């Protein structure tokens, strides 16, 4: 995918630990402003007016992901929803905390 740097419009700051490690680090989940897609800018065919939002993780060595919607509003809506899904997948590798409490209810205790 061809990605240009996008302006971040929403963030969530979390703490995390790599599972099995006691070192606490910080991560910022970022969502970019919606941007119009052009043919070849993503790996799938896109219709006119289709848009994307980039979800990225500052402080984690994980690749960002572009969420695609039919228009800019849908792209933003899907990105906000998808951010939780991506964090859930990453929770297999990391324990996340929001203000010292486990981010996911099923994560268990162990405040950071």
N, C-alpha and C positions, 0 to 999 in steps of 0.2 A: 504494500500500500504506500502510496505517496502521501506523506503527511507534512503539512506546513505547521509552523507553530501557531497555536490558537490562543486567544485571550481567555484566561480562566475566569469564570463567573460565579462558581460555587465551590466551596471547600469544606472538608471535615477533617479535623485534626484528631488523630488517634495515637495511642502508644501500642507497641507490639513487642512480642518476644518470639524468636524462632523457637519452635517446639523443642524442648529438652535443654534450652539455654536460659540462663538467668538474666542476661543483658537486656535491659529495656531500651528501646529505640522509639523514635517518633516517625510518623508517616502522615502525610497530608494527601487525602483523596481529593482529586481535582476534576471538575467538569468544565469543559470549554464551552464558549458560546457556540450556538449552532452555526454551521457553515454549509453553503450549498455545495453539492457534489457535482463533479463533472465526469464524463466518461473517462475511465482509466484512473480516476483518483482513488478508487477502491477496487477490490478484487471481484466484485459482482456487478452485473449490469444495473444501471440506475435510470429511473424515469426522470423526466424534466421536473424540477422543483424538489427532488429528493435532497435530504440534508443529513448531516452527521454531527455528532458531538463526541469529542475525545474524552475518555476517562483515563486519568493517569494517576500514578502513585509516587509522589515525591518522598524519597527516603526509603523506598523499597527497590530492589533490583528486579522489578517485574515490568513487562512491557505494557504500555497503554493499549487501550482498545477503542476502536471507533464504533459507536452505535449509530445505526442508520434508521431514519424515519422517512415517511412520505413527504414531510415538510419540516420546517424548522421547529414548530411547536411539538410535533410528535417525536422528533429526534431528541429534544430536551427532555420530554416526559419519559421516554424510554431510557435515556442515560441515567436519570435520577433513580429509576427503578433498578437498572442493571448494575449500578454501583454496589448495591447490597449483595446482589448475586455474585459479583466478582469477589467481593470480600469474603463471602461464604465459601467460595471455592478456595481462596487463599488461606482460609482458616484451617485447612488440612495441614498446612506448613507453618502457620503462625498463629499465636494467640493474640487477639486484639483487645484493647481496653479503651473505654471512653470515660475520661475523668476518673481513672483508677478502677472502675468496675468492668467486669467482663462485657464485651460488646455483644456477644451472642449469649442468650440465656442458657443454652445447652453446653456452653464452653466450660462451665464449672467455676468454682471459686479460685482464689489465688490472686487477689488484687495486686496490681503492679504499683 
